[in-house]
Amino acid sequence: MFSKVVPFLFAVAFLSSFVSFAQAGKYKTTTAVRTATAPVLDGELEPEVWQQAQPAKDFIRFDPLNGKPSAQRTDVYLLYDDDAVYIGAKLHDTAPDSILTQLGNRDSGETNADMFGVYLDTYNDKQNAFAFLVSAAGVQTDMKLSQGREDWNWNAVWASKVKLNEDGWTVELRIPYGAIRFPDAQVQTWGLNFMRVIRRTREKSFWNHVDNAVEGFVNQEGRAIGIEGLRSPVRLQFTPYVSGYVSTYSGDAENKPITSHAINGGMDVKYGINDAFTLDVTLIPDFGQTASDNKVLNLSPFEVKYSENRQFFTEGTELFNKANLFYSRRIGGKPILYNSAADSLHAGEALVENPLVSSLVNAAKVSGRTRRGLGIGIFNAITRNMFATAQDSITGQTREILTDPATNYNVFVLDQTLPRNSYITFTNTNVTRGSNLYDANVSGLQVRFADRSNTFAVAAGGNLSQLYGKDTNGDVALGHQYNISLAKISGNLLYSLRHTTESDTYDINDLGYLQNNNEVSTSAQVNYNLYQPYWKFLNWNNRLSVNHSMLYAPRAFTSWGLSGSSGAKLRDFTWVGINWSVRPENAYDYYEARAFPQVFVKPPAFEVSSNFSTDYRKRLALDANTGLWRSRRYNQSVWWLGLTPRFRVNDKLLLSNGNSYSIERHDLGYAGKDAARHTIFGDRQVTTLTTTLSGAYIFSEKSGLMLNMRHYWSQAAYNSFYELTQNGLLQQVTSERNGSMAGFKDINLNLFNIDLVYSWRFAPGSELRVVWKNAIQDSKTELVPRYLENMSHTLQAPQSNNFSVKLLYFIDYIALKNVLSA
C-alpha cells in the first residue's frame, strides 16, 4: 500500500510544481545619518534631530491581505553616532483613541497592544538578525533570529520611550553597540526591516514586503546604507547577584517539618572578545528561582523531555541547538548512578540522602559570527562529584556513595552561512567523566542548499556517536545516523520527502535527547496553503502526509500510516482546525516490552481531533480542543477535551484558566515481570485531569506580579492482566494466576505547584525578583474516585515551600568608566 501511495502523492506534487507564485519584491533602501547630537529619549521626535534623515515609509501588509499597503502611515528615521544606533518612528493613526495599550511582562511577545519593531541584520547575511520591539504601552521585547529560529530568551540592555498623541503615537529606541555585533569595516551595509502591528484590526505590516508565500523572513529584509566609521566598543558587562532562600518541608505524621535557609552570591560576565565573538560565563550559578517543571505520569518506555527554564542555558544558545544534539537539561540533571545507590548498601544500612540533581560548578560559552558568515560556538560546563549518604541503623555511622563523578560537558559548533538561505554546520558534543566512568562523544554534519529562487531545497546530514568505556570489553561503541530531505519550500503548493536512518548502537543521550534508536523511517508530505482571503477564510493551510518505519537491525517492518490536517483563520479572526491520522495495519512495537527483540503487535487504529481559538482582542477569549483515538481489537479508545478561557480584566490584569481531561480505556502497556519472569501487560484505565491558573498583574512596563498554579491528577487503574507471547500477541492471565498479579499496583498521582513571582526592573539590565514556590508530589496505590476528596488528600500531603529574594545589578564597563572619569 505504502509503495502505491508515495508515487501518487509526488506525481500530483511535481505536476503542480510549475504553478507560479508571487516572488519577493525588490529590496528597499534607507540611509542612516550620523548625528552630532544624540536624541533625548522622551517620546518626542525633535525635528532638528530626527529630520536629518529621510524617513522609511510605505509599509506593506503581512497579515491579513498580504502585499496590500498598510492602512495607516508610518515614518521611521534612522540615526547613529559613536555610541549607539537610534530609531525614531511616527506611527500615524486616524483613530488615536483606539490604540490598544495592554501591559505585559518584558519579552511577553504579542499582547493586546499596538507594536513597533526593528530587525537589524548587521552582517547582511540574510539569515541572522537582532530584533527590538516595543509596545504602545512601553513594554520591551528583544530576540535573536538565526536561520529560521527565534530565540526569545536572548536579552540585551537598550532603551526606549513611547508617547501617545493626537496623531497616533511615537517611539524612540536607543540600541547601544554593546548590545549588538557588527563587522569591523569602515563602510557597512546592514540588512534592515521595520514592523508595525495595529492591534485593533490585527494588521501586521513591514517596511520591506515579507511575502508569506516565500520561505524565510530575514532573507526578505531591506537594507540600510550610510553607516561609516563605527568601532565596536569594549563589551564588558557584569551582572553580580545576591540571593537568599528560606525553604520548609512540612513532612508527614511521622516526620517533623524541616526548615533550611541559604544565602548565595555569584556573577554572570559577558565579554566581547572582538567585534564578532562574545564570552559568557556564569560563576557560582543559582537556579533556585527557575520555573517549576510540568511533570507528568510516564507509563511509556521513553524518557520525558522537559523544557529548559534556566536563563543561562536558554539565552544565546541557538548555535548549539541547531543540530539537535544538545539537551541542556543533561547538565545539572539526575546523577547517572542515582538509581544504583540503593544497590550499594551494606547490610543494616539505609539511604538518608540522595540528591536528585547534580551541582553545577560553572559554565561558559563563546559564540559569534565572522564577517564572512562563519559562526563559531564553544560551550563548556562542569559539575562536581555527587554523593548519596548511607547510614548504619545500629552504629549511626554514615558513609558516602558516589552517584555522579565530576563531569565536563562540551559543545563545539562551526556554522557557515551560504548564499540563498543555505548553510553547512559541524557540531561536536563531548562528555568526560571522572572515576573511570564511561565518556561520550558525538560528531555531526548538516548541510542545506536552496536554489536561486528560494523555491526548492535539499538538506542532508549525519552523526557519529562514540561511547568510551561503557562496554565491559573496553571497546568503543560506535553508532550512526543520517538523514536527507528534498522539498519545495515556497509557494502555495509545498511538498517534501524525508528519509532518516538510526543504527541500533546510535546513542546521543549523554548530552542530547533521543527517545529511541534502531529505526529507518521515510515520510512524504504535501501542503497546499491559501495565503490570501478566500470565501470565509483569511488564510487556509492543508497537509497530507504518509510515513513508513522499520527497524535498522534486524530489518523488520514496524508501521506505516497516513495523516492530515486542515486549519483556517476566519474573517472574524477565529482559528479552526481539524487533524486526523490512520494506522491501516498492525504496528510492531519493539520497545514497550522493555526486552528487545520482544515485540508487541499493536492493532490498526485511527484518530481525529479538532481545535479552535477565538479572537484575543476580545476581553474574553477561548481556546478549545477535543479528539478521539480508537482501535477495535482490544476495544481501546482515548478521548480528550481541553478548554482554556482567557479573561482580560483591564490593561493591567490578565487571567487564564487551563483545563484538560482525558480518559484512556483499555490502555495496554508494560506492567512488569511475574515470578516466572514472564512479561506482563496490564489493561488499564488511565484518566488525567490537569487544571492551571495563570495570571499577571502588571504595575508598569518595569514591574509586575505573575502567578502560575498547576494541579495534575492522573490515575492508572488495572482492570486485567495479559501475558505477552513470543509472537507479540496478548494472552489473558487465567483466574488461577490472578493472585500473583497483586504486585502490580494501581497509581493515583497528584502533582501540585504554585509559582508566584514579583519582578522589578529598577535599572537597565538590573532586577529584583521575589519568588514563592510551593510543590506537592503525592503518589499512592489507593484510587480516590472523587475530585474534592482527592484534592483534600493532596493538600494534606507533605509539601515543600521555598521563599527567595534575588537581586541582580547590571554593570557596563563603558558606562562605569564614563562615570568615574566625569
Secondary structure, 3 states (H helix, E strand, C coil): CHHHHHHHHHHHHHHHCCCCCCCCCCCCEEECEECCCCCCCCCCCCHHHHCCCCCECCCEEEECCCCCECCCCEEEEEEECCCEEEEEEEEECCCHHHCCECCCCCCCCCCCECEEEEEEECCCCCCEEEEEEEECCCCEEEEEEECCEEECCCCCCCEEEEEEECCEEEEEEEEEHHHCCCCCCCEEEEEEEEEEEEHHHCEEEECCCCCCCCCCCHHHCEEEEEEECCCCCCCEEEEEEEEEEEEEECCCCCCCCEEEEEEEEEEEEEEECCCCEEEEEEECCCCCCCCCCCCCCCCCCCCCCCCCCCHHHHCCCCCCCCCCCCCHHHCCCCCCCCCCCHHHCCCCEEEEECCCCCCEEEEEEEEEECCCCEEEEEEEEEECCEEEEEEECCCCCEEEEEEECCEEEEEEEEEEEECCCEEEEEEEEEEEECCCCCEEEEEEEEEEEECCCCCEEEEEEEEEEEEECCCCCCCCEEEEEEEEEEEECCCCEEEEEEEEEECCCCCCCCCCCCCCCCEEEEEEEEEEEECCCECCEEEEEEEEEEEEEEECCCCEEEEEEEEEEEEEEECCCCEEEEEEEEECCCEEECCCCCCCCCCEEECCEEEEEEEEECCCCCCEEEEEEEEEEEECCCCEEEEEEEEEEEEECCCCEEEEEEEEEEEEEEEEEEEEECCCCCEEEEEEEEEEEEEEEEEEEEEECCEEEEEEEEEEEEEEEEEEEEEECCCCCEEECCHHHHHHHHHCCCEEEEEEEEEEEEEEEEECCEEEEEEEEEEEEEEECCCCCCHHHHHHHHHHCCEEEEEEEEEECCEEHHHHHHHHHC
